[in-house]
Structure formats: C-alpha cells, structure tokens
Amino acid sequence: MKEKVLSKKKNGMAALFGILAVYAASVAGIAFGARNTSGGMIVVSIIVAVVATILLAGLKVLKPQEALVLTLFGKYVGTLKEDGFYFVNPFCTSVNPAARTKLNQSGDVNDSAALMAIANKTAGNSVEPASNKISLKIMTLNNNKQKINDCLGNPIEIGIAVTWKIVDTAKAVFNVDNYKEFLSLQCDSALRDIVRIYPYDVAPNVDTTGDGISDEGSLRGSSEIVADRIRGEIQKRVEEAGIEIVEARITYLAYAPEIAAVMLQRQQASAIIDARKMIVEGAVGMVEMALERLSDNHTVELDEERKAAMVSNLLVVLCGNRDAQPIVNSGSLY
C-alpha cells in the first residue's frame, strides 16, 4: 500500500461559506413558499437544506502533526497530512484501527482507557469518543521489564524505552491490524533476540559481533552499542508498518532476583582479587625500591638470608589486612 497525500483539498473555508449561503437560500425559499402557499418551493428548499447538512460532514480540521486516512466505500482515497481546514467528499470515512489503543509511558498496551470509558458510561457520565486522527509526533513506548537469559544462560531483567513516529500512514493503517500493538510486540521480540547475544558482564571466549573472534562486548559495558543494535532490529521489523524508530535506550538492567545475591558475591570476590593484585604489585615495587636504596647508599650490608627475611617482613606489613605491631629487637642482627 502506497501513501497518497491529498494536498489540494485545503478549501474548507470556501466550502463552509458556500454551505452557509445554501442554508440561507433554503430558509429564504421556505419563507417564500410559505408566503405564496407554494408546496413545491418548500419541498425543494427542505431538500437543499438536507443536502447542505450532509455536506457539513466533509469539513475536516487538522492540527500540526496530525493526519487523517480517508476511505470511500472501502477504497483508499488518500491522506490529509498538513494542518489546515479541508473539505472532502462527505461520504469519506476516516480510518485508525489503533485509535482506542494506548501505549502508556509506564507499561505495555493496555485497556485502561477502555475500562475507564465503560465505568464512566455505567455511571452515566459523558464519554468522549476516540479520534480517528493519526498523530505524526514522536512518541515513546516504555514496555514492562522482561526476564531474558543472556548468552551465558544467566537470567537478567531488562527494560527499554523506544521513541518512534509514523512516516507512512497508509502502511500503518492497512498493512497491520493495529500498528501500536504490532510495535509493542516487535519491540519485545527484538529485545530478546539482541540480549541473547551478549553476556551481562564481560566474559571470556564470547563473540558478540558474529565475526568469529571473542570480544569484550557486554550489556553493562556496551550499552550504547546494544541499544543501537536493538533500534536497528526493531526498525527492520516495523518497516512494513510505516513506522520509523528514532531511538532505543536501555532504561533498566539487573540480574534476576533469584541469582542477584550470588552474582553480587561473585562481583565482590572479583573486586577483592583485583584489589589484592594491585596491593601485591605495589608492595613488590616498594620492596625492590627499598633494597635498591639500601644497596646504593651502602646503609647496611645484608646477605641473601637477611634480604629474604626483610622481604618477607615488608610484604607481611604491606599486604596485611591489619596494622603491623612493631617489635623492638634489643639483640644483635646475627
């Protein structure tokens, strides 16, 4: 289905004045027929007034970033996309299958609006009907968090926010049953496909790019790359629905609750090992510097056994978890 934009229908003001003139003529005709007892004039005037009333249905007003998809007896006529006052065939009907579907900022597609409308109707309140106008603005879809296994099989919870807009109204209306629900489902599916390629954190022997070479890609460390791949995957899936994905961002990322405590201990252990490694490297450097300074300045001459004892004592002091307790040696070194 190819979109056809109706750009030469922006003559609503002229049509409105014409309809008002027809109304005035019909009222004058009825008055003239009643004065001259002319039944034919009255009937003709009433028919003209009825036709003018029907023509009022052809007046359409569009605000900026709104569109109206029109069909005539089931056939696609065209789309009104620019803001203005239009006059179209009064028998044309506007189509928007997703008019009553709400994509909330806080969750998936839901029927909260429909439930609220039913409640208002039951309570006797007036309910404003859903508009068939299609919004061309940039909108945000924030689906609920999903539990997905990463490439190592660890369950994680992840959520994304997708900004999108409609660029082809004909595809959005006629190629899919409900473009909002279609977008929501495709976002969930694409998110699962991409997340399964990456580990949560950097892991050895993992290829996330598909080139056969292990890399350091991860969900936590490569969030920009992951988000861009998610956006591209969603875009391929919703192309036929006339939707453009502007951006996709990861809004929530964490291990699933059942393994979160274990993974936290693992991260803590890794951090402790890295810290110990740094402490040992620094301590060894300090011992080497101390031995070199003593040897260069000829402060004291130590044999290999005394050097080994000194190195052992320094490493114990520098690498220990607690402060060293000084011991005063009152005897001879030998």
C-alpha positions as CSV (number, residue, x, y, z in Angstrom):
1,M,0.0,0.0,0.0
2,K,1.5,3.3,-1.1
3,E,0.6,6.5,0.7
4,K,-1.2,9.2,-1.3
5,V,-1.2,12.7,0.2
6,L,-4.2,14.9,-0.6
7,S,-2.7,18.4,-0.8
8,K,-5.3,20.2,-2.9
9,K,-8.2,19.8,-0.6
10,K,-7.5,22.7,1.7
11,N,-10.6,24.7,0.7
12,G,-12.7,24.2,3.8
13,M,-13.3,27.9,4.5
14,A,-14.7,28.4,1.0
15,A,-16.9,25.3,1.3
16,L,-18.2,26.5,4.7
17,F,-19.3,29.9,3.3
18,G,-20.9,28.1,0.4
19,I,-22.8,25.8,2.7
20,L,-23.9,28.7,4.8
21,A,-25.1,30.5,1.7
22,V,-27.1,27.4,0.7
23,Y,-28.7,27.3,4.1
24,A,-29.7,31.0,3.8
25,A,-31.2,30.3,0.4
26,S,-33.1,27.3,1.7
27,V,-34.5,29.4,4.6
28,A,-35.5,32.1,2.2
29,G,-37.1,29.6,-0.1
30,I,-39.1,28.1,2.7
31,A,-40.3,31.5,3.8
32,F,-41.2,32.5,0.2
33,G,-43.1,29.2,-0.3
34,A,-45.0,29.6,2.9
35,R,-46.0,33.2,1.9
36,N,-47.2,32.2,-1.5
37,T,-48.5,28.8,-0.4
38,S,-46.2,27.0,-2.8
39,G,-45.7,23.5,-1.6
40,G,-43.1,22.7,-4.3
41,M,-40.9,25.5,-3.2
42,I,-41.0,24.4,0.4
43,V,-40.1,20.8,-0.5
44,V,-37.2,21.9,-2.7
45,S,-35.9,24.2,0.0
46,I,-36.0,21.4,2.6
47,I,-34.2,19.0,0.2
48,V,-31.5,21.7,-0.3
49,A,-31.1,22.2,3.4
50,V,-30.7,18.4,3.9
51,V,-28.0,18.3,1.2
52,A,-26.2,21.2,2.9
53,T,-26.3,19.3,6.2
54,I,-24.7,16.3,4.5
55,L,-22.0,18.4,3.0
56,L,-21.0,19.6,6.5
57,A,-19.7,16.1,7.2
58,G,-17.0,16.8,4.5
59,L,-15.4,19.6,6.6
60,K,-12.2,18.4,8.3
61,V,-9.8,20.4,10.6
62,L,-6.3,19.2,11.2
63,K,-3.8,20.4,13.8
64,P,0.0,20.4,13.2
65,Q,1.5,16.9,13.2
66,E,-1.9,15.2,12.6
67,A,-3.1,13.0,9.7
68,L,-6.4,11.6,8.5
69,V,-6.6,8.5,6.4
70,L,-9.7,8.5,4.2
71,T,-11.6,5.7,2.5
72,L,-14.6,5.9,0.2
73,F,-16.9,2.8,0.3
74,G,-13.9,0.7,1.3
75,K,-11.4,2.1,-1.2
76,Y,-8.4,4.1,0.0
77,V,-8.7,7.7,-1.2
78,G,-5.7,9.4,0.3
79,T,-4.3,11.0,3.4
80,L,-4.6,14.5,4.8
81,K,-1.3,15.4,6.5
82,E,-0.8,19.2,6.6
83,D,-2.5,21.3,9.2
84,G,-5.5,23.3,7.9
85,F,-9.2,23.4,7.1
86,Y,-10.2,20.8,4.4
87,F,-13.3,19.9,2.5
88,V,-13.5,16.3,1.2
89,N,-16.3,14.0,-0.1
90,P,-18.8,13.9,2.8
91,F,-19.2,10.1,2.3
92,C,-15.4,9.6,3.0
93,T,-14.7,7.9,6.4
94,S,-11.5,8.2,8.4
95,V,-9.7,5.0,9.5
96,N,-7.5,4.5,12.5
97,P,-7.5,0.9,13.9
98,A,-5.3,1.9,16.9
99,A,-7.5,4.9,17.9
100,R,-8.5,3.3,21.2
101,T,-5.2,1.6,22.0
102,K,-3.0,3.4,24.5
103,L,0.8,3.0,24.7
104,N,1.5,4.3,28.2
105,Q,4.8,5.6,29.4
106,S,4.6,3.1,32.3
107,G,3.6,-0.2,30.7
108,D,2.5,-2.3,27.7
109,V,-0.5,-1.9,25.6
110,N,-3.5,-2.0,28.0
111,D,-7.2,-1.5,28.1
112,S,-7.2,1.0,30.9
113,A,-8.8,3.7,28.7
114,A,-11.5,1.3,27.6
115,L,-12.2,0.2,31.1
116,M,-12.4,3.8,32.3
117,A,-14.8,4.6,29.4
118,I,-17.1,1.7,30.4
119,A,-17.0,2.8,34.0
120,N,-18.0,6.4,33.0
121,K,-20.7,5.1,30.8
122,T,-22.1,2.9,33.6
123,A,-22.0,5.9,36.0
124,G,-23.9,8.0,33.5
125,N,-21.1,10.3,32.6
126,S,-20.5,11.5,29.0
127,V,-17.6,9.7,27.2
128,E,-15.6,11.5,24.5
129,P,-15.3,9.2,21.5
130,A,-11.7,8.3,20.3
131,S,-10.5,10.4,17.4
132,N,-9.5,8.7,14.2
133,K,-6.8,11.2,13.6
134,I,-3.3,9.7,13.5
135,S,-0.6,11.5,15.4
136,L,2.7,12.1,13.5
137,K,4.5,13.3,16.6
138,I,7.5,11.5,18.1
139,M,6.1,9.2,20.7
140,T,7.6,7.0,23.4
141,L,7.0,3.3,24.2
142,N,8.2,2.1,27.5
143,N,7.3,-1.6,27.8
144,N,7.5,-3.5,31.0
145,K,10.7,-5.1,32.1
146,Q,11.4,-8.5,30.7
147,K,13.3,-11.5,32.1
148,I,15.7,-12.8,29.5
149,N,18.6,-15.2,29.6
150,D,21.9,-13.7,28.3
151,C,24.4,-15.7,26.2
152,L,25.7,-17.4,29.3
153,G,22.3,-18.5,30.4
154,N,22.1,-16.1,33.3
155,P,18.6,-14.7,33.8
156,I,18.5,-10.9,33.7
157,E,15.8,-8.2,33.8
158,I,16.0,-5.5,31.2
159,G,13.7,-2.7,30.1
160,I,13.9,-0.3,27.1
161,A,12.3,3.0,26.0
162,V,11.7,3.3,22.3
163,T,10.9,6.7,20.6
164,W,9.1,6.3,17.3
165,K,6.9,8.1,14.8
166,I,4.7,7.2,11.9
167,V,6.1,8.2,8.5
168,D,3.7,6.3,6.2
169,T,0.1,6.4,7.3
170,A,-1.2,4.1,4.6
171,K,1.2,1.3,5.7
172,A,0.4,1.9,9.4
173,V,-3.4,1.6,8.8
174,F,-3.7,-1.1,6.1
175,N,-0.6,-3.3,6.4
176,V,-1.1,-4.3,10.0
177,D,-4.1,-4.9,12.2
178,N,-3.1,-2.5,14.9
179,Y,0.2,-0.7,14.5
180,K,0.6,0.2,18.2
181,E,0.2,-3.4,19.4
182,F,2.4,-4.5,16.5
183,L,5.1,-2.1,17.6
184,S,4.9,-3.2,21.2
185,L,5.2,-6.9,20.3
186,Q,8.1,-6.4,17.9
187,C,10.0,-4.4,20.5
188,D,9.7,-7.3,22.9
189,S,10.8,-9.8,20.3
190,A,13.8,-7.7,19.0
191,L,14.9,-7.1,22.6
192,R,15.0,-10.8,23.3
193,D,16.9,-11.6,20.1
194,I,19.6,-9.0,20.8
195,V,20.0,-9.6,24.6
196,R,20.6,-13.3,24.0
197,I,23.8,-12.4,22.0
198,Y,25.5,-10.6,24.9
199,P,26.6,-11.5,28.4
200,Y,25.6,-9.3,31.3
201,D,29.3,-8.5,32.1
202,V,32.5,-9.1,30.1
203,A,33.2,-12.8,29.8
204,P,36.0,-14.8,28.1
205,N,35.5,-16.6,24.7
206,V,32.3,-14.8,23.8
207,D,31.7,-13.4,20.3
208,T,29.0,-10.7,20.2
209,T,29.7,-9.4,16.8
210,G,29.5,-12.6,14.8
211,D,33.0,-12.4,13.3
212,G,34.3,-15.5,15.0
213,I,36.6,-13.5,17.3
214,S,35.9,-13.2,21.0
215,D,35.5,-9.6,22.2
216,E,34.6,-7.6,25.3
217,G,31.1,-6.8,24.4
218,S,28.6,-6.9,27.3
219,L,25.2,-5.5,28.2
220,R,26.6,-3.5,31.1
221,G,29.7,-2.2,29.4
222,S,28.4,-1.7,25.8
223,S,25.0,-0.2,26.4
224,E,25.3,2.3,23.5
225,I,26.2,-0.5,21.0
226,V,23.5,-2.8,22.4
227,A,20.8,0.0,22.2
228,D,21.8,0.8,18.6
229,R,21.5,-2.9,17.6
230,I,18.1,-3.1,19.3
231,R,17.0,0.0,17.4
232,G,18.1,-1.4,14.1
233,E,16.5,-4.8,14.8
234,I,13.1,-3.1,15.7
235,Q,13.3,-0.9,12.6
236,K,13.6,-3.9,10.3
237,R,10.6,-5.5,11.8
238,V,8.3,-2.4,11.7
239,E,9.3,-1.2,8.3
240,E,6.2,-2.6,6.7
241,A,4.0,-0.8,9.3
242,G,5.3,2.6,8.1
243,I,7.0,3.3,11.5
244,E,10.4,4.9,12.0
245,I,12.3,4.1,15.2
246,V,14.1,7.3,16.3
247,E,15.9,5.9,19.2
248,A,16.1,3.0,21.6
249,R,17.6,3.2,25.1
250,I,18.1,0.7,27.9
251,T,16.3,2.0,31.0
252,Y,16.7,-0.9,33.4
253,L,19.3,-3.6,33.6
254,A,19.9,-6.0,36.5
255,Y,20.3,-9.7,37.3
256,A,17.1,-11.5,38.1
257,P,16.3,-11.7,41.8
258,E,17.0,-15.5,42.0
259,I,20.6,-15.1,41.1
260,A,21.3,-11.4,42.1
261,A,22.8,-12.3,45.5
262,V,25.1,-14.9,44.0
263,M,26.3,-12.6,41.2
264,L,26.9,-9.8,43.8
265,Q,29.1,-12.2,45.7
266,R,30.9,-13.0,42.5
267,Q,31.5,-9.4,41.7
268,Q,32.7,-8.7,45.2
269,A,35.1,-11.6,45.0
270,S,36.4,-10.3,41.7
271,A,36.8,-6.8,43.1
272,I,38.7,-8.2,46.1
273,I,41.0,-10.2,43.9
274,D,41.8,-7.2,41.7
275,A,42.4,-5.1,44.8
276,R,44.8,-7.7,46.2
277,K,46.6,-8.0,43.0
278,M,47.2,-4.2,42.9
279,I,48.3,-4.3,46.6
280,V,50.8,-7.1,45.9
281,E,52.2,-5.4,42.8
282,G,52.7,-2.1,44.8
283,A,54.3,-4.0,47.7
284,V,56.7,-5.8,45.5
285,G,57.7,-2.5,43.9
286,M,58.2,-0.9,47.3
287,V,60.4,-3.8,48.5
288,E,62.5,-3.6,45.4
289,M,62.9,0.1,45.8
290,A,63.9,-0.3,49.5
291,L,66.6,-2.9,48.7
292,E,68.0,-0.8,45.9
293,R,68.2,2.3,48.1
294,L,69.9,0.3,50.9
295,S,72.4,-1.1,48.4
296,D,73.1,2.1,46.6
297,N,73.6,4.1,49.8
298,H,75.6,1.3,51.5
299,T,73.5,1.9,54.5
300,V,73.7,-1.8,55.6
301,E,75.2,-4.9,54.0
302,L,72.7,-7.8,54.0
303,D,73.4,-11.3,52.9
304,E,70.8,-13.3,50.9
305,E,69.2,-14.8,54.0
306,R,68.7,-11.4,55.7
307,K,67.4,-10.0,52.5
308,A,64.9,-12.8,52.3
309,A,63.8,-12.1,55.9
310,M,63.5,-8.4,55.2
311,V,61.4,-9.0,52.0
312,S,59.2,-11.4,54.0
313,N,58.6,-8.9,56.8
314,L,58.0,-6.0,54.4
315,L,55.5,-8.0,52.4
316,V,53.6,-9.0,55.5
317,V,53.4,-5.4,56.7
318,L,52.4,-4.0,53.3
319,C,50.0,-6.8,52.3
320,G,48.4,-7.4,55.6
321,N,44.7,-6.5,56.4
322,R,45.7,-5.1,59.8
323,D,48.2,-2.7,61.0
324,A,51.6,-4.3,61.9
325,Q,52.6,-4.4,65.6
326,P,56.2,-3.1,66.0
327,I,58.7,-5.4,67.7
328,V,61.9,-3.9,69.1
329,N,65.0,-6.2,68.7
330,S,67.4,-5.4,71.5
331,G,69.9,-8.1,70.5
332,S,72.2,-8.4,67.5
333,L,71.0,-9.0,64.0
334,Y,73.3,-12.0,63.9
